[in-house]
Amino acid sequence: MLVLSATLVVGSFPKGKIDDALDVFACHGVGGMTGMLLTGVFASKSVNAIVGDNQGLIYGDTTLFLIQLKALVLVSVFAFSASYALFFIVNKITPLRVSEEKEVLGLDISQHGEYL
């Protein structure tokens, strides 16, 4: 399930304007979100006694799933906001993107002076 969700996101990124050459968000972000939600779906007392009375969604209890969903939203908002703030500050100090000419020339040459 995690591989399928990450694969779907990887396939949809080239269509947009998101520059994620290593598919970090598709693999780690979507994989983590899927795992976080599926914990709320499949949690069972027989596997983990800590779950207590809040079993997963497939056992008819919505409590743990809703807790996981709330945590997912809060963590996503925090991670996006903190990352945006850090990227904004770093971009003011030194640009995060190179010019199109340097990108066409090649980053090894333009940024590192490596010709081989």
For each residue, the residues with C-beta under 8 A, 3 or more apart:
1: 4 5 34 38
2: 5 6 31 34 35
3: 6 7
4: 1 7 8
5: 1 2 8 9 30 31 34
6: 2 3 9 10 23 26 27 30 31 34
7: 3 4 10 11
8: 4 5 11 12
9: 5 6 12 13 25 26 30
10: 6 7 13 23 26 27
11: 7 8 14
12: 8 9 15 16
13: 9 10 16 18 20 23 26
14: 11
15: 12
16: 12 13
17:
18: 13 25
19:
20: 13 23 24 25 26
21:
22:
23: 6 10 13 20 26 27
24: 20 27 28 29
25: 9 18 20 28 29 30
26: 6 9 10 13 20 23 29 30
27: 6 10 23 24 30 31
28: 24 25 31 32
29: 24 25 26 32 33
30: 5 6 9 25 26 27 33 34
31: 2 5 6 27 28 34 35
32: 28 29 35 36
33: 29 30 36 37 72 76
34: 1 2 5 6 30 31 37 38
35: 2 31 32 38 39
36: 32 33 39 40 68 71 72
37: 33 34 40 41 65 68 69 72
38: 1 34 35 41 42
39: 35 36 42 43 56 64 68
40: 36 37 43 56 57 64 65 66 67 68 69
41: 37 38 56 57 58 65
42: 38 39 56 57 58
43: 39 40 47 48 51 54 55 56 59 64
44: 47 48 51 55 56 59
45: 48 49 51 52 55
46:
47: 43 44 51
48: 43 44 45 51
49: 45 52
50:
51: 43 44 45 47 48 54 55 56 64
52: 45 49
53: 61
54: 43 51 61 63 64 67
55: 43 44 45 51 59 60 61 64
56: 39 40 41 42 43 44 51 59 61 64 65
57: 40 41 42 60 61 62 64 65
58: 41 42
59: 43 44 55 56
60: 55 57
61: 53 54 55 56 57 64 65
62: 57 65 66
63: 54 66 67
64: 39 40 43 51 54 55 56 57 61 67 68
65: 37 40 41 56 57 61 62 68 69
66: 40 62 63 69 70
67: 40 54 63 64 70 71
68: 36 37 39 40 64 65 71 72
69: 37 40 65 66 72 73
70: 66 67 73 74
71: 36 67 68 74 75
72: 33 36 37 68 69 75 76
73: 69 70 76 77
74: 70 71 77 78
75: 71 72 78 79
76: 33 72 73 79 80
77: 73 74 80 81
78: 74 75 81 82
79: 75 76 82 83
80: 76 77 83 84
81: 77 78 84 85
82: 78 79 85 86
83: 79 80 86 87
84: 80 81 87 88
85: 81 82 88 89
86: 82 83 89 90
87: 83 84 90 91 96
88: 84 85 91 92
89: 85 86 92 93
90: 86 87 93 94 96
91: 87 88 94 95 96
92: 88 89
93: 89 90
94: 90 91
95: 91 98
96: 87 90 91
97:
98: 95 102 103 107 110 111
99: 102 103
100: 103 104
101: 104 105
102: 98 99 105 107 110 111
103: 98 99 100 106 107 110
104: 100 101
105: 101 102 109 110
106: 103 109 110
107: 98 102 103 110 111 112
108: 111 112 114 115
109: 105 106 112 113 114 115
110: 98 102 103 105 106 107
111: 98 102 107 108
112: 107 108 109
113: 109
114: 108 109
115: 108 109
116:
